[in-house]
Amino acid sequence: MALLFANYLKRANIKKNQQEWNEALRAIRSALFILPTAKDAVQCHVAILRGIDEHERAAQVLEEALRFHPYWSWALLELTELMVCRLKRSSDAWRWLQRLRQCQHLSPKERVRCCCLKVKVLLDQQRWYEASQSVRQALTTYPNDPQLLYFQGWVALQRHNYYAAASAFHKVLKQDPEHANAHYHLAKAFHGMNEHRLMREHFAIVYELDFETEVSLQYSSQEFLNIALEALDVLSQTHDCSNIRLVVEPIPSLDILHVFPYDPRCLGVFAPSSESKDATAPEGSLYLFQKNVERTKLSGQALRDRITQVYRQQLAASSVWVSEQEAALSVVPQPMTGNQKL
């Protein structure tokens, strides 16, 4: 039986690496039928489920494994990451983090990962000061760890402490000059300090790095276009979008970045038509950037909702759209409630 288990597990790993997901699932289920609590088989199963975006099922597999291995650090870290980064269940993530504190013999790498996940949970719950203190404490033990320095800068940026954020991101870039996320958030910090020249310099670096990086997209260009059109149809149910032309591009062009200032990771922009000043409905081109949207790691209805939100934000930013909304409100004055959106 041990030999049969090993053969099934080997086949599952090969098919996983080849991204032949159905064959990989069939093989790993056969292996788990023989040894349902084997750690290496559970790890392979979780990797396959994450590869096909079955994050809820992956979490269930990890919870089942932790019934038999209650202090398995790898499973606790994976489950916590799924809860906070994919499933958006920060209260559950916090519960698993508390068990992690009881694990003995965590490696330095695991301790750093644990701290980063703790900071993500605290940020998700908007506990900014506690997140800052958690990173600061971890840095006393691992003062040069790039992940901790990055999170130190990220937390400082959320607290609008732009000078501290810039200092932390500079330390990250000293170790890794091509850390695109550090360049991006450093540009945000410079924006907060009104250092627009430096902001543009780092945004330009991000644009080059993102352009050169091969990104595995979840959707084909046609599938993504169909999703974007569905989201636009949802918006059309409440607003007149008949004069809007939808354009989907992989990333912003340099021309767009120069007009809609500089952010290479913006999700979309609305470019009003020059003839639309006296129009009663928004008119122009609505650009959506697939690589930047897919960077959010959303799928299904959550992705559609995010695209609709981008549409609303961009249309609200145009003077034509705002004027239309103000005119409508002046005709029928109503008290603003939490459920109303421009």
N, C-alpha and C positions, 0 to 999 in steps of 0.2 A: 504493500500500500504506500509505503514511503517513496518508493521509486515512481509509482504512478502519480503521486502528489507532485513530486519534483518535475515530472514531465509536463503536467498541466500548468504548473506555475511558470516554467520556462517558456512554454508556448504563449501564455498570457502576456508575459513581459515583452516577448518578441512582437506580438501583434499590437501591443500598446505603443511600442516605439515606432511601429509602422503606421499608427493611427487607424488600424483596422479594428474599429471599436466593437463591432458585433462579435467578431471572432474572439477578441480579447475578453469580452464579458462571458462568452460561452466557456472559455478555457478556465477563467478564474473561478467561476461558479462551480465547475467540476472539481477544482482544487479545494475550494472551501467546503464542498460536500464531504470530502475525505477528512480534512483537518480544519474545522470551522473557526478555531481560535488561533491559528498560526499567524504570527505577527507579519511575516514577510508576505503572506497572501492577503492579509488585510491592507497592508500598505499598497500593494499592487491594485487591489479592488478600488481603493479610494482614489488612486491616481487615474484610473480609467474613468470613474464617475466624474471626477473633476474635468477630465479631458472632454467629456460630452456635456458639460455644464449641468450635470445632475447633482447640484450642490446639496439639496435637501436630502436626497438619498445617501450621499456621501456622509453627511452628518449623522444620519441614522446608523450607518455601518460603524462609524467611530463610537457612537454611544453604546452600541451593542458590544463592541470590542472592549470598552472600558468596564463593562460588567465583569469581565474575566481578568482584565489587567488594569485595575483601578488607578494605578500610579504610573502608567506608561506615558512618559513625558512626550514622546513624539505624537501620540494620539491626542493628548490634551492640547498641545500646541496647534495641531492641524484643526481640531474641532473649534478651538477658540478663534482661529483665523477665519474659518468658514462663518462662524456666528457673527463676527464683527464686520468682516469685509464683504461677504457675499449675501448672507441672509438677513443682515441688519437687525440682529437680535442681541443688542449689547448687554441686556440684563442677563441673558443666558451665558454670554461670553464671560461676564464677570464671575459667574458661579464656577465655571471651569478654571478660571485663573486662580481662584482661591484654592482649588485642589492642587494646582501646580505648585503653589507655595509649600505644600507638604512633601513634594517629591525630593528625594535625596540624590546627590551626585549629578546635578544638572551640569552640563558642559558650559563653558563660557559663551559659546555660540547660542545655546539654548536659553541661557539667562538673558542675553541681549535681546533675543527674539521675544521672550516673555515680557520684557520691559516695553518693547515697541508695541506689542499687542495691548498691554495695559494702557499705554498712552492713547492708542487708537480708541479704546473703549471710553476713556475719560473725555477725549475730544468729542466723541459721538454724543456723550451725555452733557457736553458743554461745561465740563468741570475743568476750566482752563488752569486755575492755580494748581490744582492737584496734579494735573498733567505736567506742568512745569517743574514742580518739586520732584516728581517721579523720575523725570529725565535727569535732573541735576544730581539726584542721589546715585543713579546708575553711572553717570559720568565720573563720579569719584572713584569707582572701581575700574571702569574702562574709559579713560579720558580721551582716547584717540579713536574710538570706534566710529566709523563713518555713519552707520545707521543711527546711532544715538545722537551724533552731532546734527544729522539731518532733521531728526525729530525735535531737537532743541530749537533749531531754526524755525521749523514749522509751527511749533507751539508759540514761539515769540511772535511770529507773523500773525497768528490768530488773535494775539493779545495786543496787536498794533505796536509792539515794541520793535520798530523797524531796525534800529541800530544793532540790537542784540541778534535779531534774525540774520542780518547781513554778516555779522561776525561769524555766526555758526556756519552759514552756507559757504563762506570763504574758506573755512577750515576743511569742509568737505571737498571743495574743489581743489584745495592744495594736495589732497590725496588722490583725487580722481578728476582731472580737468575736463573730462567728457561726461560728467554726471549731469544729464539733461535736466532732471527735475530740480537739482540744486541751482542750476543756472536760471531756470524758470522762476523759482520762488525768490531767488536773489533779485531778479528783475522786478518782481512784485514789491519787494522791500524797498528798492530804489524808487519805485513809483510812490510809495508811501512817504518817502523822504523828499519828494519832488526833484529827484535827481534823474531827469528824463533822458539825458544823454546816456548815462550808464544803464538805465532801464532798456533803452533801445539796443545798446551793444549786446546785452545778455539775451534779449529776445532774439536778436539776429543769430546768436550762437545756437540757441534752442532750435530755431528754424532749420539751420544746417544739420544739426544732429538728428532731428526728427526726420528730415528728408532722407538722410543716409541710412537710417535704421529700417531694417526690414520688419514689417509688422504683419502678423498673422491675423487677418480679419475674420470675424465670425460670419459675416454675410458677404455674398457677392454684391457687386455694384448694383445689379438689377434688383436683388432682394432688398437691399437697403433703400433703393429708390421707392420701391413699393411700400415699405414701412413709412417712409417720409411722406408719401402721398396720402396714406391712411391717416397719419397724424394731421395733415393739412385739412383733410375732410372733416375731422373732428372739430377743428377750429372754425371751419366754414359753417358749422351748424349754429354758431352764435355770432359770427362776424362775416362781413362781406369780403371774401378773399378772391373774388372773380378776376381782379386785375393784378394778381400776384403770380409771378413766374418763378417756379421752383427750380433751383439749380443745385445739383449735388456734385461736389468735388472731393477728391481725397483729402487735401489740405488747402488752406488759403493760398491764393496766389500773392506774389509780391505787390501787385497793384492794389489788391484788396487790403493788405496789411498797411499800406501807406495811407489809404483813405480812412479805414476804420482801425484806429491806431494800434499797430505793432504787435498785438498779442497773437503769437503763432499757434496757440492752442485754443483759440475761441471756437465755440461749437457751431456758430452760425452768425450771419450778419444780414440785415435788410438794407438794400440799396434803393432808396426811393427814386422813382422816375423824375426826370427834370420837368416833365409836363404835368406832375401830379399835385402841384401846390393848391389848386382850387378844387381838387377832386373830393367827393364825399366819402370815398373809401380808399384805403391804402393801395398804392399802385407802385410797382417796381419789382425788383428781383430779390428773392429770398434765397440766400446761399446757405447750404448745410455742408459741413465738412466731415466726411465719414470717419476718417482715422481719429479725429479728435473726439467725435461722439462715441465711437467704440472704445476709446480709452477709458470711459466711465465704467466699463465692464457690466453694463446693464443688458438685459435681454427680455424678450417677450413684451408684456404690457408695460413693464417699468421703462423699457426703452422708448416705447411709443409715448408714454407720459412725459418723458424727459424731452423728446423732440418737440412735443406740443408746447412745453414750457419754454423752450428756446424760441419758438415762433412768437409766443406771447411777449416775451422779453424784448425781442428785436423789433416787433411791430410797435410796442409801447414806447420804444426809444425814438421812433421817427416822429417828427413834428406833425405830419399829416394824421397819424394815428392818434396822437395825443389831442390834437385839435378836434378830431371827430368825437372822441370820448368826452371832452369838456363841453362840446356843444350839446351832446345828448344829455349830459347831467344837468345842464342849465335849463333844458326844456322840461325835464321830469326830475326835479330835485328829490333825492332819496337819501336817507341816512346810510352811511357806509357800514357794512357789517363785515365780520371776519370771513364770510364765504364769498364776498364779491371780489372779483379780479378785473383789472383793466385788460 
